[in-house]
């Protein structure tokens, strides 16, 4: 189901950027959230998977999971952190995130933070 998001600013964030954060629930079901609801420059995406299984994250330039606006499919291996630099790529609609369902019923914890301007 759809989730709410957390938005904050702080010293660790690139100057002039906002950080949008998604944290999964302890469910094996798919989850989705609108991280940024407007046109923006995507600076970076950080993904942290503390679960014992891989997690798949889909990113869309959209307000829903419209296949034609999918711009990244990221598989995050178990117990792995990724830091992806998007160099200010323009998103014309916004940033929509979908986490695929996973086969286990463990912690299923993944945290995704997006820095955007």
N, C-alpha and C positions, 0 to 999 in steps of 0.2 A: 504494500500500500504506500501511499504518499506520506512523506515525513515533513517535519518542520526543520528549519535550518538555524544555525547560530552564525551571527555575523559580529566581528569585533575588530578593533584595531589595537596595535600594540608596538612596542619597541622592536620586536623581532620581524616585523612585516616591512617589506620594501616600501620606502617613502612614497606616499601618494596612493598606495594600494589599499584595498580592503581585503580582508580574508573571510572566506565563506567556508563553513565546516559542516561536513556530513559525518555522522557516526552511526554505524549500523546498530540495530537492536539484536538481541540474542535469538533471532529467528532464522530458519533456513529458507524462508520465503523470499521472493524477489522484493526489493524496495526501490523506490524512486523519489526524487526530490528536485525541485527547482532551486538551484543554488544561486543563480543570478537571473533576475527577471527583466533585464534590459540590455541594450547594446553595450558592449564593453571590450576592453583589451585584456586578453587572457595572458597573464605574465607567467604563471607556473601552476602545476598541480603536484601535490605531495600525497602519496598513498602509503598507508601503514597497515599491514595485515598481521594481527597477532594470533590468528587462528591456525589450526593444524592442517588446514586444507587451502588450496588456491581459491582466490576470489576473482570474479570477472566484473569489471566496471565498464559501463558504456557511457560516453559523453556525447551530447547532442548540442548543436546550436539551434535551440528550439524551446518551446514551452511544454513539450511532451516528447515521448520516445518515437518520433517520426523517423522511419528508416532512412529516408533521403537526406536527413540532416545529421546523421551519425558522423562524427569526425574522429573518434578514437575508441578502440576496444582495447582495454588494458587488462591483462591477466597478471595478478599480483600473487606470486608464489607464497606458500605458507611461511609465516614468520619472516616477512620481507618488507623493506621500506623502499619506495621508489620516489625520485624527485625528477619531474619532467619539466623542462623549460620550454615555454611556448612563445617567448620573445615578443610579447605584445600582439599576438594574433588577434584579429578583429572577429568578434562574434556579433553578428547582426541582430540576433533576436535575444539571446541570453544563453545561460549554461544550465542544461538539464542533465541530471545524473541518474543512472539506473544500475543497481547492483543485481546481478543474476542470482537466482536461487542456487543454493549449495546443497550437496547431498547429505551432509552430516547435520546433526542437531547440537553440535558443540557450541562454543562461544560465538562463532560467526562474527567476529569483530573485525571491522575494517573502518579506518578513519581516512577521509579524503578532505584535504583542504585546498582551496583554489584561491590564488592571489590574482585580483583583477583590478583594473582602473576604469 
